[in-house]
Amino acid sequence: MGAMPPTSESTRVQYRIRPLEPADLEHLWTMEWDPLPRQISTFYLLCTIAHPEFCSVAIDGQHKIVGVLLATPSQNGQWIYLNHLRIEPHLRGQGVGGAMVRHLESQCRAAGIGRIWLLTSSDVEPFYLPLGYARDDSFMPPVTRRLMKEHRAAALILSKEL
Ligand SMILES: CC(C)(COP(=O)(O)OP(=O)(O)OC[C@H]1O[C@@H](n2cnc3c(N)ncnc32)[C@H](O)[C@@H]1OP(=O)(O)O)[C@@H](O)C(=O)NCCC(=O)NCCS
């Protein structure tokens, strides 16, 4: 897939969002993943290698990666899991993260995917609420819901119907 047209929504920062490319995996391997623990990052990297089609990066004017969004579609094509979103600290609060989420939503709509879901913390929840995400795990089969609650007790499940 070719580079996408500029999607910068802010006059304060110049960036564009493009699909993840194989060469970007090196960056994913070496970047900071906080607040995720390293063992989860390894798992998400494997998901990314298997399903890179909904993953994207934001790059600045010097072609440096300043944002990463990793997402994995479900096997039935009905929903997508937003694995990780990370904007470089010096660019936070300037609209890049929100633009990357909206970019994923556009991709999902075009692919007929009806829902995005993610795990987050109460600290980051206020970032997702204005984007239309809410605490809603009702789309999950009961057994999945139970397992998620048991194993990720501290994490919030947010989702948005597209
Ligand atoms: C969360 C994160 C991706 C947001 O990206 P960003 O580019 O800073 O977000 P945006 O500039 O598009 O939006 C920021 C808005 O969300 C709000 N917000 C609320 N809580 C926030 C939080 N914990 N972190 C970031 N933004 C938050 C900001 O106040 C801002 O609102 P405003 O536009 O009304 O001023 C970024 O801060 C980040 O990479 N954090 C570290 C990794 C992380 O926690 N990722 C989320 C994992 S689920």
The ligand as a Tripos MOL2 file, in Angstrom:
@<TRIPOS>MOLECULE
LIG
   48    50     1     0     0
SMALL
NO_CHARGES

@<TRIPOS>ATOM
      1 C1         -2.8780    8.0620   25.3590 C.3       1 LIG1
      2 C2         -2.1360    8.6410   24.1680 C.3       1 LIG1
      3 C3         -2.0420    7.6110   23.0620 C.3       1 LIG1
      4 C4         -2.9110    9.8680   23.6630 C.3       1 LIG1
      5 O1         -2.2820   10.3790   22.5090 O.3       1 LIG1
      6 P1         -2.2270   11.9540   22.2400 P.3       1 LIG1
      7 O2         -1.6470   12.2030   20.8980 O.co2     1 LIG1
      8 O3         -1.5580   12.6060   23.3830 O.co2     1 LIG1
      9 O4         -3.7930   12.2840   22.2750 O.3       1 LIG1
     10 P2         -4.5590   13.5080   21.6140 P.3       1 LIG1
     11 O5         -3.6500   14.7000   21.5760 O.co2     1 LIG1
     12 O6         -5.1820   13.0890   20.3400 O.co2     1 LIG1
     13 O7         -5.7660   13.7170   22.6370 O.3       1 LIG1
     14 C5         -5.4850   14.1270   23.8960 C.3       1 LIG1
     15 C6         -6.7910   14.4860   24.5740 C.3       1 LIG1
     16 O8         -7.1310   13.4140   25.4660 O.3       1 LIG1
     17 C7         -7.1590   13.9130   26.7910 C.3       1 LIG1
     18 N1         -6.6680   12.9520   27.7740 N.ar      1 LIG1
     19 C8         -7.3100   12.6470   28.8740 C.ar      1 LIG1
     20 N2         -6.6150   11.7360   29.5580 N.ar      1 LIG1
     21 C9         -5.5220   11.4680   28.8700 C.ar      1 LIG1
     22 C10        -4.4160   10.6070   29.1050 C.ar      1 LIG1
     23 N3         -4.2990    9.8500   30.1930 N.pl3     1 LIG1
     24 N4         -3.4450   10.5790   28.2080 N.ar      1 LIG1
     25 C11        -3.5360   11.3490   27.1010 C.ar      1 LIG1
     26 N5         -4.5640   12.1840   26.8290 N.ar      1 LIG1
     27 C12        -5.5540   12.2430   27.7290 C.ar      1 LIG1
     28 C13        -6.2780   15.1570   26.7400 C.3       1 LIG1
     29 O9         -6.6250   16.0050   27.7880 O.3       1 LIG1
     30 C14        -6.6190   15.7220   25.3830 C.3       1 LIG1
     31 O10        -7.8350   16.4050   25.4320 O.3       1 LIG1
     32 P3         -8.0350   17.7900   24.6360 P.3       1 LIG1
     33 O11        -7.8310   17.4710   23.1710 O.co2     1 LIG1
     34 O12        -9.4310   18.1850   24.9590 O.co2     1 LIG1
     35 O13        -7.0040   18.7110   25.1420 O.co2     1 LIG1
     36 C15        -0.7050    9.1320   24.5550 C.3       1 LIG1
     37 O14        -0.7960   10.0030   25.6440 O.3       1 LIG1
     38 C16         0.2620    8.0170   24.8810 C.2       1 LIG1
     39 O15         0.9610    7.5310   24.0140 O.2       1 LIG1
     40 N6          0.3090    7.6000   26.1800 N.am      1 LIG1
     41 C17         1.2170    6.5440   26.6220 C.3       1 LIG1
     42 C18         0.8070    5.1700   26.1180 C.3       1 LIG1
     43 C19        -0.6150    4.8150   26.5340 C.2       1 LIG1
     44 O16        -0.9950    4.9360   27.6780 O.2       1 LIG1
     45 N7         -1.3840    4.3610   25.5400 N.am      1 LIG1
     46 C20        -2.7640    3.9680   25.7070 C.3       1 LIG1
     47 C21        -2.8360    2.4950   25.9280 C.3       1 LIG1
     48 S1         -4.5400    1.9650   25.9730 S.3       1 LIG1
@<TRIPOS>BOND
     1     1     2 1
     2     2     3 1
     3     2     4 1
     4     2    36 1
     5     4     5 1
     6     5     6 1
     7     6     7 2
     8     6     8 1
     9     6     9 1
    10     9    10 1
    11    10    11 2
    12    10    12 1
    13    10    13 1
    14    13    14 1
    15    14    15 1
    16    15    16 1
    17    15    30 1
    18    16    17 1
    19    17    18 1
    20    17    28 1
    21    18    19 ar
    22    18    27 ar
    23    19    20 ar
    24    20    21 ar
    25    21    22 ar
    26    21    27 ar
    27    22    23 1
    28    22    24 ar
    29    24    25 ar
    30    25    26 ar
    31    26    27 ar
    32    28    29 1
    33    28    30 1
    34    30    31 1
    35    31    32 1
    36    32    33 2
    37    32    34 1
    38    32    35 1
    39    36    37 1
    40    36    38 1
    41    38    39 2
    42    38    40 1
    43    40    41 1
    44    41    42 1
    45    42    43 1
    46    43    44 2
    47    43    45 1
    48    45    46 1
    49    46    47 1
    50    47    48 1
@<TRIPOS>SUBSTRUCTURE
     1 LIG1         1 GROUP 0 **** ****
